[in-house]
Amino acid sequence: MYMCIHMTSKNISITENVYKKLMKIKGENESFSELFLRLLRIQKNKMEKSFGAWNLSNKEKIEIWDDISNRPGRSWKRSGTGEIK
């Protein structure tokens, strides 16, 4: 049985200053892709912990949701309970 896996890659441009900061927090045996995934998980966890912290009116919830869901480059989905996933 043969299995062929195609992994795509993308080049991104960052400043030297950003590169140096990333190198400081990147693990010794960690790739940049793994680093970015780790940082994204941390960001997601922090965001999820703050959901429901404020008592918002329905109008405020709609305004916030519209702003978030209309931003380019992100794909937000609303679950049946109104949470952002």
C-alpha distances in whole Angstrom, upper triangle without the diagonal:
4,7,10,13,17,19,23,26,30,33,36,39,41,44,45,47,44,41,44,44,40,40,42,40,37,35,35,31,31,29,32,29,29,33,33,31,33,36,35,35,38,40,38,39,43,43,42,44,47,46,49,52,54,56,55,57,55,56,55,51,51,52,50,47,48,48,45,43,44,43,41,38,37,36,38,37,40,39,41,43,44,42,40,36
4,7,10,13,16,19,23,26,29,32,36,38,41,42,44,41,38,41,41,37,37,40,38,34,33,33,29,28,27,29,26,27,30,31,29,31,34,33,33,36,38,36,38,41,41,40,43,46,45,48,50,53,55,54,55,53,54,53,50,49,50,48,45,46,46,43,41,42,41,38,35,35,33,36,36,38,38,40,42,43,41,39,35
4,6,10,13,16,19,23,26,29,33,35,38,39,40,37,35,38,38,34,34,37,35,31,30,30,26,25,24,26,23,23,27,27,25,28,31,29,29,33,34,33,34,37,37,37,40,42,41,44,47,49,51,50,52,50,51,50,46,46,47,44,41,42,42,39,37,38,37,35,31,31,30,32,32,35,34,37,39,39,37,35,31
4,7,10,13,16,20,23,26,29,32,35,36,38,35,33,35,36,32,32,35,33,30,29,29,25,24,22,23,21,22,25,25,24,26,29,28,28,32,33,31,33,36,36,36,39,41,41,44,46,48,50,49,51,49,50,48,45,44,45,43,40,40,40,37,35,36,35,32,29,29,28,31,31,34,34,37,39,39,37,34,31
4,6,10,13,17,20,23,26,28,32,33,34,31,29,32,32,28,29,31,30,26,26,26,23,21,19,20,17,18,22,21,20,23,25,24,25,28,29,28,30,33,33,33,36,38,37,40,42,45,47,46,48,46,46,45,42,41,42,39,37,37,37,34,32,33,32,29,26,26,25,27,28,31,31,34,36,36,34,31,27
4,6,10,13,17,20,23,26,29,30,32,29,27,30,30,27,27,30,29,25,26,26,23,21,18,19,16,18,21,20,19,22,24,23,24,27,28,27,30,32,32,32,35,37,37,40,42,44,46,45,47,45,45,44,41,40,40,38,35,36,35,32,30,31,29,27,23,23,23,26,27,30,31,34,36,35,33,30,27
4,7,10,13,16,20,22,26,27,28,25,23,26,27,23,24,27,25,22,22,23,20,18,15,15,12,14,17,16,16,19,21,20,21,24,25,24,27,29,29,29,32,34,34,37,39,41,44,43,44,43,43,41,38,38,38,35,33,33,33,29,28,29,27,24,21,21,21,24,25,29,30,33,35,34,31,28,25
4,7,10,13,17,19,23,24,26,23,22,25,25,22,23,26,25,22,23,23,21,18,15,14,12,15,17,16,16,19,20,19,21,24,24,24,27,29,28,29,32,34,33,37,39,40,43,41,43,41,41,40,37,36,36,34,32,32,31,28,26,27,25,21,18,19,20,23,25,28,29,33,34,33,31,27,25
4,7,10,13,16,19,21,23,20,18,21,22,19,20,23,22,19,20,21,19,16,13,12,10,13,15,14,14,18,18,18,20,23,23,23,26,28,27,29,31,33,33,36,38,39,42,41,43,41,41,39,37,36,36,33,31,31,30,27,26,26,24,21,17,19,20,23,25,29,30,34,35,34,31,28,25
4,6,10,13,16,18,20,17,16,20,20,17,19,22,21,19,21,22,20,18,14,12,10,14,15,13,15,18,18,17,20,22,22,22,25,27,26,28,31,32,32,36,37,38,41,39,41,40,39,37,35,35,34,31,30,29,28,25,25,24,21,18,15,17,19,22,25,28,30,34,35,33,31,27,25
4,7,10,13,15,17,15,14,17,18,16,17,20,20,18,20,21,20,18,14,12,11,15,15,14,16,19,18,18,21,23,22,24,27,28,27,29,32,33,33,37,38,39,42,40,42,41,41,38,37,36,35,32,31,31,29,26,26,26,22,19,16,19,21,24,27,31,33,36,37,35,33,29,27
4,7,10,12,14,12,11,15,16,14,15,19,18,17,20,21,21,18,14,11,12,15,14,12,15,18,17,16,20,21,20,22,25,25,25,28,30,30,31,35,35,36,39,38,40,39,38,36,34,34,32,30,29,29,26,24,24,24,20,18,15,17,20,23,26,30,32,36,36,34,31,27,26
4,7,10,12,10,10,13,14,13,15,18,18,17,21,22,22,19,16,13,14,18,16,14,18,20,18,18,22,23,21,24,27,26,26,29,31,31,32,36,36,37,40,39,41,40,39,37,35,35,33,31,30,30,27,25,26,25,21,19,17,19,23,25,29,32,34,38,38,36,33,30,28
4,7,8,6,7,10,11,10,12,15,16,15,19,20,21,18,16,12,14,17,15,13,17,18,16,17,21,21,20,22,25,25,25,28,30,30,31,35,34,36,39,38,40,40,39,36,35,35,33,30,30,30,27,25,26,26,22,20,18,20,23,26,29,32,34,38,38,36,33,29,28
4,5,5,6,9,10,11,12,15,16,16,20,21,22,20,18,15,17,20,17,16,20,21,18,20,23,23,22,25,27,26,27,30,31,31,33,36,36,37,40,39,41,42,40,37,37,37,35,32,32,32,29,27,29,28,24,23,21,23,27,29,32,35,37,41,41,38,35,32,31
4,5,5,6,9,10,10,13,15,15,18,19,21,19,18,15,18,20,17,17,21,21,19,21,24,24,23,26,28,27,28,32,33,33,35,38,37,39,42,41,44,44,43,40,39,40,38,35,35,35,32,30,32,31,28,26,24,26,29,31,35,38,40,43,43,41,38,34,33
4,5,5,6,9,10,11,13,14,18,19,21,19,18,16,18,20,17,17,20,20,18,20,23,22,21,25,26,25,26,30,30,30,33,36,35,36,40,39,42,42,41,38,37,38,36,33,34,34,31,29,31,31,27,26,24,26,29,31,34,36,39,42,42,39,36,33,32
4,5,5,6,9,10,11,12,16,18,19,17,16,13,15,17,13,13,17,17,14,16,19,18,18,21,23,22,23,26,27,27,29,33,32,34,37,36,39,39,39,35,34,35,33,30,31,31,28,26,28,28,24,23,21,22,25,27,30,33,35,39,38,36,32,29,28
4,5,5,6,9,10,10,14,15,17,14,13,10,13,15,12,12,16,16,15,17,20,19,19,22,24,24,25,28,29,29,32,35,34,36,40,39,42,42,41,38,37,38,36,33,33,34,31,28,30,30,26,25,22,24,27,28,32,34,36,40,40,37,34,31,30
4,5,5,6,9,10,13,14,17,15,15,12,16,17,14,14,18,17,16,19,21,20,20,24,25,24,26,29,30,30,33,36,35,37,41,40,43,44,43,40,39,40,38,35,35,36,33,31,33,33,29,28,25,27,30,31,34,37,38,42,41,39,36,33,32
4,5,5,7,9,12,14,17,15,15,12,15,16,12,13,16,15,13,16,18,17,17,21,22,21,23,26,26,27,29,33,31,33,37,37,40,41,40,37,36,37,35,32,32,33,30,28,30,31,27,26,24,25,28,29,32,34,36,39,38,36,33,30,29
4,5,5,6,10,12,14,11,11,8,11,12,8,9,13,12,10,13,16,15,15,19,20,20,21,24,25,26,28,32,31,33,37,37,40,40,40,36,35,36,34,31,31,32,29,27,29,29,26,25,22,23,25,27,30,32,33,37,36,35,31,28,27
4,6,5,8,9,12,10,10,9,13,13,10,12,15,14,13,16,18,17,19,22,23,23,25,27,28,29,31,35,34,36,40,40,43,43,43,40,38,40,38,35,35,36,33,31,32,33,29,28,25,26,29,30,33,35,36,40,39,38,34,31,30
4,6,8,10,13,12,13,12,15,14,11,13,16,14,13,17,18,17,18,21,22,22,24,26,27,28,30,34,33,35,39,39,42,43,43,40,38,40,38,35,35,37,34,31,33,34,30,30,27,27,30,31,34,36,37,40,39,38,34,32,30
4,6,9,12,10,11,10,13,12,8,11,13,11,10,14,15,13,15,18,18,18,21,23,23,25,27,31,30,32,36,36,40,40,40,37,35,37,36,32,32,34,32,29,31,32,28,28,25,25,27,28,31,33,34,37,36,35,31,28,27
4,7,8,6,8,7,10,9,6,9,11,10,10,13,15,14,16,19,19,20,22,24,25,26,29,32,32,34,38,38,41,41,42,38,37,38,37,33,33,35,32,29,31,32,29,28,25,25,27,28,30,33,33,37,36,35,31,29,27
4,6,5,8,9,11,9,8,11,13,11,12,15,16,15,18,20,20,21,24,25,26,28,30,33,33,36,39,40,43,43,44,41,39,40,40,36,35,37,35,32,33,35,31,31,27,27,29,30,32,34,34,38,37,36,33,30,28
4,6,9,11,13,11,11,14,16,14,16,19,19,19,22,24,24,25,27,29,29,31,34,37,37,40,43,44,47,47,48,44,42,44,43,39,39,41,38,35,36,38,35,33,30,30,32,33,35,37,38,41,41,40,36,34,31
4,7,10,12,10,10,14,14,13,16,18,18,19,22,23,24,25,28,29,29,32,34,37,37,40,44,44,47,47,48,45,42,44,43,39,39,40,38,35,36,37,34,33,29,29,30,32,34,36,36,40,40,39,35,33,30
4,7,8,6,6,10,11,10,12,15,15,16,18,20,21,22,24,25,27,29,30,34,34,37,40,41,44,43,44,41,39,40,39,36,35,37,35,31,32,33,30,29,26,25,27,28,30,33,33,36,36,35,32,29,27
4,5,5,6,9,10,11,12,14,15,17,18,20,21,23,24,26,27,29,31,34,35,37,41,40,43,43,43,40,38,39,38,35,34,35,33,30,30,31,28,27,23,23,25,27,29,32,32,36,36,35,32,29,26
4,5,5,6,9,10,10,12,14,15,16,18,20,21,22,24,26,27,29,33,33,35,38,38,41,40,40,38,36,36,35,32,31,32,30,27,28,28,25,24,20,21,22,24,27,30,31,35,35,33,30,27,24
4,5,5,6,9,10,11,12,14,15,16,18,20,21,22,24,26,27,31,32,34,37,36,39,38,39,36,34,34,34,30,29,30,28,25,25,26,23,22,18,18,20,22,24,27,28,31,32,31,27,24,21
4,5,5,6,9,10,11,12,14,15,17,19,20,21,23,25,26,30,30,33,36,36,39,38,39,36,34,34,34,31,29,31,29,26,26,28,25,24,20,20,21,22,24,27,27,31,31,30,27,24,21
4,5,5,6,9,10,11,12,14,15,17,18,20,21,23,25,29,29,31,35,35,38,37,38,35,33,34,33,29,29,30,28,25,26,27,24,23,20,19,21,22,25,27,28,32,31,30,26,24,21
4,5,5,6,9,10,10,12,14,15,16,18,20,21,23,27,27,29,32,32,35,34,35,32,30,30,30,26,25,27,25,21,22,24,20,19,16,16,18,19,22,24,25,29,29,27,24,21,19
4,5,5,6,9,10,10,12,14,15,16,18,20,21,25,26,28,31,31,34,33,34,31,28,29,29,26,24,26,25,21,22,23,21,20,16,15,16,17,19,22,23,26,26,25,22,19,16
4,5,5,6,9,10,11,13,14,15,17,19,20,24,24,27,30,31,34,33,34,31,29,30,30,26,26,28,26,22,23,25,23,22,19,18,19,19,21,23,24,27,27,26,22,20,17
4,5,5,6,9,10,11,12,14,16,17,19,23,23,25,28,29,32,32,32,29,27,28,28,24,24,25,23,20,22,23,20,20,17,16,18,18,21,23,24,27,26,25,21,19,17
4,5,5,6,9,10,10,12,14,16,17,21,21,23,26,26,29,29,29,26,24,25,25,21,20,22,20,17,18,20,17,17,15,13,14,15,17,19,20,24,23,22,18,15,13
4,5,5,6,9,10,10,12,14,16,19,20,23,26,26,29,29,30,27,24,26,26,22,21,23,22,18,20,22,20,20,17,15,16,15,17,19,19,22,22,21,17,15,13
4,5,5,6,9,10,11,13,15,18,18,21,24,25,28,29,29,26,24,26,26,22,22,24,22,19,21,23,21,21,19,17,18,17,19,21,21,24,23,22,18,16,15
4,5,5,6,9,10,11,13,17,17,19,22,22,25,26,26,23,21,23,22,18,18,21,19,15,17,20,17,18,16,14,16,15,17,18,19,23,21,20,16,14,13
4,5,5,6,9,10,11,15,15,18,21,21,24,24,25,22,19,21,21,17,16,19,18,14,16,19,17,18,16,13,14,12,14,15,16,19,18,17,13,11,9
4,5,5,6,9,10,14,14,17,20,21,24,24,26,23,20,23,23,19,19,22,21,17,19,22,20,22,20,17,17,15,16,17,17,20,18,17,14,12,11
4,6,5,7,9,13,12,15,18,19,23,23,24,21,19,22,22,18,18,21,19,16,19,21,20,21,20,17,18,16,18,18,19,21,19,18,14,13,13
4,5,5,7,10,11,13,16,16,20,20,21,18,16,18,18,14,14,17,16,13,15,18,17,19,18,15,16,13,15,15,16,19,17,15,11,10,11
4,5,5,9,10,13,16,16,19,19,21,18,16,18,19,15,15,18,17,14,16,19,19,21,20,16,16,13,14,13,13,16,14,13,9,9,9
4,6,8,8,12,15,16,20,20,22,19,17,20,21,17,17,21,20,17,19,22,22,24,23,20,20,17,18,17,16,19,16,15,12,12,13
4,6,6,9,12,13,17,18,19,16,14,17,18,14,15,18,17,15,18,21,20,23,22,19,20,17,17,16,17,19,16,14,12,12,13
4,6,8,10,11,14,15,17,14,11,15,15,12,12,16,16,14,16,19,19,22,21,18,18,15,15,13,13,15,12,11,8,9,11
4,6,7,9,12,13,15,13,11,14,15,13,13,17,17,16,18,21,21,24,25,21,21,17,17,15,14,15,12,11,9,11,14
4,7,9,13,15,17,14,13,16,17,14,15,19,19,17,20,23,23,26,26,23,23,20,20,18,18,19,16,14,13,14,17
4,6,10,12,14,11,10,14,14,12,14,17,17,17,19,22,22,26,26,24,24,20,21,18,19,20,16,14,14,15,18
4,7,10,12,10,10,13,14,13,15,18,18,18,20,23,24,27,28,25,25,22,21,19,19,19,16,14,14,16,20
4,6,8,6,6,10,10,10,12,14,15,16,18,20,21,25,26,23,23,20,20,17,18,18,15,13,14,15,19
4,5,5,6,9,10,11,12,14,16,17,18,20,22,26,27,25,24,21,20,18,19,18,16,14,15,17,21
4,5,5,6,9,10,10,12,14,15,16,18,20,24,26,23,22,19,18,15,16,16,14,11,14,15,19
4,5,5,6,9,10,11,12,14,15,17,19,22,25,23,22,19,19,17,19,18,17,14,16,17,20
4,5,5,6,8,10,11,12,14,15,17,21,23,21,21,18,18,16,18,19,17,13,15,15,19
4,6,5,6,8,10,11,12,14,16,19,21,19,18,15,15,12,14,15,13,10,11,12,15
4,5,5,6,8,10,10,12,14,18,20,18,17,14,14,12,15,15,14,11,12,12,16
4,6,5,6,9,10,11,13,16,19,17,17,15,16,14,17,18,17,14,15,14,18
4,5,5,6,9,10,11,15,17,15,15,13,14,13,16,17,16,12,12,11,15
4,5,5,6,8,10,14,15,13,12,9,10,9,12,14,14,10,10,9,12
4,6,5,6,9,12,15,13,13,11,12,11,15,17,17,13,13,12,15
4,6,6,7,10,13,12,13,11,13,13,17,19,19,15,15,13,15
4,6,6,9,11,9,9,8,10,11,15,17,17,13,12,10,12
4,6,8,10,8,7,6,8,9,13,16,16,13,12,9,11
4,6,9,8,9,9,11,13,17,19,20,16,16,13,15
4,7,6,9,9,13,15,18,21,22,18,17,14,15
4,6,8,10,14,16,20,23,24,21,19,16,16
4,7,10,13,16,20,23,24,21,19,16,15
4,6,10,13,16,19,20,17,16,12,11
4,7,10,13,16,18,15,14,10,9
4,7,10,13,14,12,10,7,6
4,6,10,11,9,8,6,6
4,7,8,6,6,5,6
4,5,5,5,6,7
4,6,7,10,10
4,6,9,11
4,7,9
4,6
4
